[in-house]
Amino acid sequence: MNNRRDFLKKTALAGGAFSALSFFPACNTKKEENQFVPDESIQGKLIVPEASALPVSGTFLDEISHDIPHQNWGEKEWDLDFRYMKSIGIDTVIMIRSGYRKFITYPSAYLLKKGCYMPSVDLLDMYLRLAKKYQMKFYFGLYDSGAYWDTGDLSVEIEDNKYVIDEVWENYGKKYDSFGGWYISGEISRKTKGAIDAFYSMGKQCKDVSGGLPTFISPWIDGKKAVMAASGQLSKADSVSVQEHEKEWSEIFDGIKGAVDACAFQDGHIDYDELDAFFEVNKKMADRYGMKCWTNAETFDRDMPIKFLPIKFDKLRMKLEAAKRAGYDKAITFEFSHFMSPQSAYLQAGHLYDRYKEYFHL
């Protein structure tokens, strides 16, 4: 026997039961005898009033990711996630955008001619089928060319979406009764150039082509935590006051009334002790201009230097409790699949799901 290879060959030819792991003891991975599993008899004891918040009943679907890692799910994983959503009362799913720059969610003839990349699967069709399967309403998020982020002018998004809106309604909206509305996906704050014209123009076209299906927007409050995601900062000094917020957004609401049916302000840019003041004003403005007042209850944490991880449960609870006190109509979140799902890439997300279910007795 000259070497180890001769020995392995001889053993295999002899028909001996040979294990490489048993031959190399250092590589042997012996199963632990004491495998610890959770004690299911243990129940958490909350010391705050339970189920005293507005429950989350909608979520964005962040499949065209901008600053959140992609989870590379196929339809099997998405089907399971829809089941998890359904189990906690989610009845509305919103595709946050149908495309971002050159990446798109469906084989758009218009956008492919403009140089966008062909997707490997038709995600739009998949989401509509899953929404139908689980009795949910699907909202279609418009296309984001990226030009708005480059120019600061939201009106640059109108032209492409003229074609996208018509194309999507003709090929998908007429086909699926789960197609329940439209999300005008430009994320803005105050004093955004072209915002009123863009929201009104795109919102009106969405409603006209679909026979009046509802539209909504989800802007951000220019609070102390309204810093760029790429920034190393967590807060800024020059934040908007409640009075300025009301004045500026009243002007925007007045300009888009009739074309936008609901507004879901992102709730993560203000501090927790500011929630009631801003939420009260948001509800007052929505009522004044005939809109539904939703909250976009962010399930990721803006208070940490690592961007972005699932939020601490108490922070989410406080935001949803404030929304209930203000009389909000609906709570949606950005977003279940990354930050709250038991199958998320983040381990903490499943624990947030468990704490949420405990609090609401689900």
ZIGI-V79073 format. One record per run of one state. SS is the DSSP state (alpha for helix, beta for strand, coil for the rest). FROM is the first residue (numbers start at 0). LEN is the number of residues. If there is no record, write none. Layout:
# ZIGI-V79073
ss = (SS/SS)
from = (FROM/FROM)
len = (LEN/LEN)
This chain:
# ZIGI-V79073
ss = (coil/alpha/coil/alpha/coil/alpha/coil/beta/coil/alpha/coil/beta/coil/beta/coil/beta/coil/alpha/coil/beta/coil/alpha/coil/beta/coil/beta/coil/alpha/coil/beta/alpha/coil/beta/coil/beta/coil/alpha/coil/beta/coil/beta/coil/alpha/beta/coil/beta/coil/beta/coil/alpha/coil/beta/coil/beta/coil/beta/coil/alpha/coil/beta/coil/alpha/coil/alpha/coil)
from = (0/3/13/19/23/24/27/55/61/74/87/91/95/98/100/102/104/108/113/116/117/122/133/136/141/142/144/146/151/152/153/173/178/183/192/193/194/209/213/217/219/220/241/256/257/259/260/261/266/271/288/291/296/299/300/309/310/312/325/329/333/335/339/346/360)
len = (3/10/6/4/1/3/28/6/13/13/4/4/3/2/2/2/4/5/3/1/5/11/3/5/1/2/2/5/1/1/20/5/5/9/1/1/15/4/4/2/1/21/15/1/2/1/1/5/5/17/3/5/3/1/9/1/2/13/4/4/2/4/7/14/2)
